[in-house]
Structures are given as C-alpha cells and as structure tokens.
Amino acid sequence: MNHQKTAVILTNLGTPETNTVPAVKKFLKEFLSDSRVVEIPGFVWWFILNLIILPFRSKTALHAYNEIWTDEGSPLMSISLKQQSALQQKLGADTKVELMMRYGNPSFATVINDLLSQNYKNFIILPLYPQNSATTTATTFDHIADVLRHTRAIPDINFISDYHGDPGYIHALAASIQEHWQQQKRQRFLLMSFHGLPQRNIDKGDPYYDQCTGTANLLATILGLGKEQWGMSFQSRFGKQEWIKPYTSETLATLADKGLKEVDIICPGFSVDCLETLEEIQLQNRDIFMQHGGQQYYYIPCLNDREDHIDMMADLVKPYINN
C-alpha cells in the first residue's frame, strides 16, 4: 500500500524577530500591507502607511513589545515552537509537524518549499485562529496558494478553516478557567475578549462575529454561567472607523463605573499569548479597570501548550493523516 508522506503545518500571525525598531517596522509593514487585513484602496493606503503610520507606530509598538519580551524572545514565537514540539511528540515520527508564520519567519515559502523538496505530498494546514476571518484564515489560504502558484505537482491539501465550536477547544478553555478559579478566588464576572474587526468587514459577510458569539455562548454554557455573570467584547481596534462592539476597554470602564470590583478576563480567540493579550489585556486594560474603581483583575492565559490544547490539535488533524 502506498502511503503519502504527511506534514501537519501549524500557522499563526507572526512576530518581529527582535525587539528593535527596524524589526518591528519590517513586521508591521508586511502585516499592514496585506489587503485582506486593511481593505483600503492601495494607492491611498500606501501613503498613509509609509508616511504616517510606520514612522510613529513602530516606536510605540516597540515600547509595547519591550513590556512582554523574554529571554526566549517573542512569547508568540517561543510558545508556538513549544506547541509544534508537543504536537510532534503527540503524533509521532511518521507525521512531520512544521510551524510557519503568515508574516515574518518561518515564512510560508521556506516551509512549504522545504517540505516539497523532501517529497511530502499530503499537507494538513491548521491555522491557529479558532474563529474564521478574512483577515486571518483567508489570507493564510491566499498566501499558501501564492506560494504554490508555480508548483507543477500540487500536494494534497486539507485546510482546517476554523474550530470555534470544537468540543475539545471549548472544554480546554473551560478547564483553564476552572483551574484558575481553583487557584484564585472566583471573581464575580467573566469577560471574554476577542480581537476586533472593522464593522464593515462583518457587514460584507465576514463570519468572524457570529463565530465569536458561538464560542462565547458555548463556553458560558459549559461553565454554567448566568447572563449576568459573563460578557463578551472586542479589543485591539485601530484607526478611526467603527469596529465591532462592545469595545473591551470601554466595557471594563463601564463595569467598574457601575460598581463591579472584581473581574476575570480571557481571550478565547487567541491560541497563543502575544502582544495583544500580554501587553494590551494583562497590562493596559488592567490599568483601565483599576482607574475606574476596580480592585481585583485577573487575566487567564491563552491555552498555549497546555496538554488538552495539544490533544485538541491532534484530534483535529488525525482524520486527514493517511500514514
């Protein structure tokens, strides 16, 4: 029986390679030049990006990265490598597990071409974005197609577009929250903060908002939370246009203004702790809650390389492995 060589490829957004202005600027330029991410006419956006945003935002972003940088480098990269290693161990030597980043390194072109040169013919692509969006999942698909555009022998490709309602994912999230509650006093309110998108993206048919809502409702249900015990919000908005609401920063301020003193917050749309969770949520938004009268604020980490998270990944890809 002929068995195809199979590779499971984890993908994520990416990160600057070093905490320096040139590295941050390079990363931001590649990220913000993606027309799937910023849907503004190219010639207009080129001037805004290169003459206004990059000269100023690179320095601001560097300050934020410096707040979370570790001896291992970028948390997103170091944790992603741990995920890759743990999944490789889980799946065994017959299936190769690779990691590639949509922006920066390891690049799609490097990883895919290397696998092709080793005669891998079955690719299982797992973008680590639980909820499907044009800004994340679709640009991943586009870029894979771009890399393979001039390849004559296209490999078999199984592309997992989302897992927002996957039982393994929901149960792993619930377990992480319950473990936090066992270690710390359970707070009166759980806020689920997802990455935001411009409202017009949703109006054009992006499935992201509905899938975030689906995740949040499933998680609240399995935790047994009543409607007064939890909420969902959206973070990381950029620019002056309207983004999907409610905004996380405003939600925290309002909750504190209404007398809420204690809050737990989790980011179910992120598979790996990164700038948006460690600096924006754990630091910036904590300050907002406290400044408005809050007293206890706990950020519950992403699933990262938890064993139940790796088990979930393995369960997602195993149906497509034909070793």
Secondary structure as the mmCIF struct_conf table of DSSP 4:
data_model
#
loop_
_struct_conf.conf_type_id
_struct_conf.id
_struct_conf.beg_label_comp_id
_struct_conf.beg_label_asym_id
_struct_conf.beg_label_seq_id
_struct_conf.end_label_comp_id
_struct_conf.end_label_asym_id
_struct_conf.end_label_seq_id
HELX_LH_PP_P HELX_LH_PP_P1 ASN A 2 LYS A 5
STRN STRN1 THR A 6 ASN A 12
BEND BEND1 GLU A 17 THR A 20
HELX_RH_AL_P HELX_RH_AL_P1 VAL A 21 LEU A 32
TURN_TY1_P TURN_TY1_P1 SER A 33 SER A 33
TURN_TY1_P TURN_TY1_P2 SER A 35 VAL A 37
BEND BEND2 ILE A 40 ILE A 40
HELX_RH_AL_P HELX_RH_AL_P2 GLY A 42 ILE A 48
HELX_RH_PI_P HELX_RH_PI_P1 LEU A 49 ILE A 53
HELX_RH_AL_P HELX_RH_AL_P3 LEU A 54 ILE A 68
STRN STRN2 THR A 70 THR A 70
TURN_TY1_P TURN_TY1_P3 ASP A 71 GLU A 72
STRN STRN3 GLY A 73 GLY A 73
HELX_RH_AL_P HELX_RH_AL_P4 PRO A 75 LEU A 91
TURN_TY1_P TURN_TY1_P4 ALA A 93 ASP A 94
STRN STRN4 THR A 95 MET A 101
BEND BEND3 ARG A 102 PRO A 106
STRN STRN5 SER A 107 SER A 107
HELX_RH_AL_P HELX_RH_AL_P5 PHE A 108 SER A 117
TURN_TY1_P TURN_TY1_P5 GLN A 118 ASN A 119
STRN STRN6 ASN A 122 PRO A 127
BEND BEND4 LEU A 128 LEU A 128
BEND BEND5 PRO A 130 GLN A 131
HELX_RH_PI_P HELX_RH_PI_P2 ALA A 134 ALA A 138
HELX_RH_AL_P HELX_RH_AL_P6 THR A 139 VAL A 147
TURN_TY1_P TURN_TY1_P6 LEU A 148 HIS A 150
BEND BEND6 ARG A 152 ALA A 153
HELX_LH_PP_P HELX_LH_PP_P2 ILE A 154 PRO A 155
STRN STRN7 ASP A 156 PHE A 159
TURN_TY1_P TURN_TY1_P7 HIS A 164 GLY A 165
HELX_RH_AL_P HELX_RH_AL_P7 PRO A 167 GLN A 183
BEND BEND7 GLN A 184 GLN A 184
HELX_LH_PP_P HELX_LH_PP_P3 LYS A 185 GLN A 187
BEND BEND8 ARG A 188 ARG A 188
STRN STRN8 LEU A 190 HIS A 195
STRN STRN9 PRO A 198 PRO A 198
HELX_RH_AL_P HELX_RH_AL_P8 GLN A 199 ASP A 203
TURN_TY1_P TURN_TY1_P8 LYS A 204 GLY A 205
BEND BEND9 PRO A 207 PRO A 207
HELX_RH_AL_P HELX_RH_AL_P9 TYR A 208 LEU A 223
TURN_TY1_P TURN_TY1_P9 GLY A 224 GLY A 224
TURN_TY1_P TURN_TY1_P10 LYS A 227 GLU A 228
BEND BEND10 GLN A 229 GLN A 229
STRN STRN10 TRP A 230 GLN A 235
BEND BEND11 GLY A 239 GLN A 241
STRN STRN11 TRP A 243 TRP A 243
BEND BEND12 ILE A 244 PRO A 246
STRN STRN12 TYR A 247 TYR A 247
HELX_RH_AL_P HELX_RH_AL_P10 THR A 248 ASP A 257
TURN_TY1_P TURN_TY1_P11 LYS A 258 GLY A 259
STRN STRN13 GLU A 262 ILE A 266
TURN_TY1_P TURN_TY1_P12 PRO A 268 GLY A 269
BEND BEND13 SER A 271 VAL A 272
HELX_RH_PI_P HELX_RH_PI_P3 LEU A 275 ASN A 285
HELX_RH_AL_P HELX_RH_AL_P11 ARG A 286 GLN A 291
TURN_TY1_P TURN_TY1_P13 HIS A 292 GLY A 293
STRN STRN14 GLN A 296 ILE A 300
HELX_LH_PP_P HELX_LH_PP_P4 PRO A 301 CYS A 302
TURN_TY1_P TURN_TY1_P14 ASN A 304 ASP A 305
HELX_RH_AL_P HELX_RH_AL_P12 GLU A 307 VAL A 317
HELX_RH_3T_P HELX_RH_3T_P1 LYS A 318 TYR A 320
#
